[in-house]
Amino acid sequence: MVTHLVSAVDSYSLSDAAVELQCRLETPGAATTDDDRTVPVRIRFYAPDVFRFEMLSTPENPTACSPISYDIDAVRRPVSLSATESDGTLRVETTALSLRIGLEEWAFEVRADGDRLLRERRDDRTAKGERRTQPLRFVEEEVNRWPLRVTETGTAFGLGPDERVFGLGEKFTDLDKRGRVIESWVTQPNGTETEFAHKNVPLYLSTRGYGLLADTARKTTFDFGASSSGTIDLRVEGDALRFFFFTGDRLKELLRRYTALTGRPHRPERWTFGVWMSRLSYQSRDELESVAETLREREIPCDVLHVDPYWMDIETICDLAWDEDAFPDPEAMIESLADRGFKLSLWEYPYVRVDSPLFEEFADRGYLVEDGTGSPYVLSRLSVDDRGGIVDFTDPDAREWWAERHRELAESGVDVFKLDFGEYLPRDAVLSNGKTGAAMRNRYPRLYYETVQDALRAAGRERPTLWVRSGWIGDQVFPIHWGGDPDTTFEAMAANLRGGLSLGLSGYPFWATDIGGFRGEPTPELYVRWAQWGLLGTSHARFHGTTPREPWHFGEDAEAIVRDYAKERYRLLPYLYSYAERAARTGLPVMRPLVLEFEDDPAARAIDTQYLLGEELLIAPILRPG
């Protein structure tokens, strides 16, 4: 590996709202430390307190542009830029910010009202003078025993003694990420006890009053003082380092700015805020209708029934076709459920089993992600023991096939789809758009969701409801997200809650838990404790797991408690709905960590097992037995 550091500015130019610098390089450890190349660094302002920083290590690349779309107009305000040069420092100033850039020796810092908000660290060294972290840089590796290619870019910023950082997506450990290494990479966490997550957002919000968003679709790693207690290290795969920087007096303002830039969700339909009942899985029409009848007989409020994979022939998934042996006359069933006040949700995943006749059809048409040889990329253990291929949503024809099936199902009366999975795109996969899995992994869920959302809109749904698991920058625009798949333990329940609160601090305002836990069978006590906060303390409430989750399976006492809490949720629906409307307008979450409302209270920064629903209701779940 060869690391190249930006060392000085060779030349610069200014426009009305941007500064472009051509920067010299040094290569520590090389026989000749100076590199005769220069790389461009561009800083463009969209508002006096919003700018985008970009360093391109291979500027010759004609596709050197951001892979993410942003609503720049939502944050754009007039910018008056001035620049002065003195003592080897270039000062670039707006009415809100002052950037100080070292010319003879590279340096970069951002100030507001005289306070330093952000400073690149070049002085983080051991007592022996060795660098602990590397400042603005890119890294090359040798390939085929001689040529070099760029593998990552990065930089390092100071981390203040009392600075706290929040965000990064649905992370299941402490809300404050200081002292942790966080990997932003859509993946399968297999539970809720690690930093791995389905929903990752390369964004952090600092108590110093700024937010930083890594503008990338590639794997990104943040080290918040874990390797060196006074340094934030940022590493991004690929040859471009881009980030947005924006300020705000409060965390709430930072969230508003971020969601204005990346998008806000529509307010979900009113019925989505009721109770959802599910398990893995109802396997027949008789079983589903029996549950519907029992819910009404026992006066347990419920608006949505969800059917996991067995609405299809399990051997041919995911062909999006009813198994009419198990669910005969589905349209009549849907009508019957609707007459009793139930909406219907159906499961899917973006894979096709090799046993399905659809696999051969999709392979022939080129609708599956390929392995680099022109063949479908076949994976085992896609869910449990199934083998199959990955639908290629960059292929317009594949996308249209998938959309047409959803239009048909929606027109037959299906109300919502649970879009499961989407995290398994291999790094070396090749998609129809010519990009690899390494470039598309974090964006794949969005293509999946867009396909279905657009199909529902085409079927006449003004505010399409999706129930989705994975996400990246901006994917909060596809409500509703849920935090799967926690184990049936008190520890997993607490971790799941932390994940939901962390996600709310990352721009996702709507979230639900698997009430009762997903894997295994909860004890009656755990089931009740989970239901209490799951019903009264989330934007959306769904019972779900690998064993039955209907209240009557846990004894009369548990059933009575859950019934009371479910009814209380329905009394709270106007309150929930009002905060859902605010969420759609502002990007602020319905579930609010205490630090969001009490930012000046140092104790609130460390509390991640109590929170507010909206601004008025404090939720304090019981997260231990006894």
C-alpha angles and dihedrals in degrees: 000000000000120000120204118197126201102243109172145347116263096186141339141197134195134213131180094285107007146057122207121197130190105214132202122224139220127198111210114214095019121120087246111033096194117082118206092215124095126206127204122244114191127189115189124183120214094175132003089268101031124075140157120224119204133181118180116197092186102034091166088073106109091210094056095134135110116280091211127079118222136187095239092169090063091065101027118119131161113286127203108192125196130179135195130179122212136154093353094310128111114210115201112187141184128177089273109029141040118204118197115199123185111227105182091035114020115250133154132193139155124217133185124189088349094305119117109235101172132015129176109234117229095151101065100120139143123246086267092057096254118141115251092191133014123239124217105344153133129221129218129195131201117252127190091005098295125024118085127223130187113253104171146359129209152153141198131232134190119264111210121231093248098027119127126194130205137180128049095140132270098352116166100208129069118336090228105071096198110128094024138106109224123196115204104204127122106245147140109275094187091216138350105278102092141053091259113107146174091224115052128171119184090216131113130187117208128208085226086078105261140098127213123199120188103224100218145101092213131096109286130191127199123193107195101192096309096119095030119014095219099046140077109205119198123195125181126185114236136035102294131072113198132162139166118226121197136163137221135169091231138024088249090059091049090053091049091051094047095048092045087057098043103030141266128239125246116250107268120240117279094248092059089071091064125086121295120204121202146142138177088287154351101195105192144025090249092055094046094048091046090056090048091051093046093050090055094043092052092044095237108154115237135157105177134046117194127202117201122205099316096080082081128051099274091220094057104041134172096032092114091228126129119251094229093188089066097029107031118191095004095186091057089047091051090050091049092051091048090052087058092049100260129135117207127231124189131200129229143160129205095247136092120215117234089234091060119096084225091068094067092043092051092045092052092049094046093243094136130081109258134226099227095268095077093262128112114270102243119200131187125216093031087155113347112324102339125122123207153123133275121248110240106226091181087071107087093210093050089049092051092050090052092045094050092056090052093048089054093048092046091049089052089058107270106146107194141009128218104219101203128186122359096153101100104083104135118231093239096046117120121219132201091258089061096250127123130237089255089064097037107037094095093043098045095086090055093055089049093051095043090054093056096037091052090048091053091050089051087053090057102266108141094190106027116207119220127174104210139177112194134051152160137186110342098000089122084090088080105069134221115050124179132195107237143203114020123161120243096260134107089241092055091047091056091046091049090054091051089052092054093049092047090051090052088056087053098060101270108123101180122061141154137190130219096256108224093018126271111250117058133352119303122222114248089253094053091044092054094045091050092047093051096062094027090060101037102028110045135071089235130024124209130164110212142151147125091277129042114299100184109124097240091067090069101055136271096286094051091046092052092049094047091047091054093048092046091053090048089054090056090052087054095051096102089053092047092046093052091054090046088058090050090049091054091050100041108020091236114141125248089224106058125195111225091246089064092060100029102035094152093057107089091203092059091062092067100043113100103151097063125053146153128264100216110327102302110048122072114206117201108175123202101241102175133058124256 
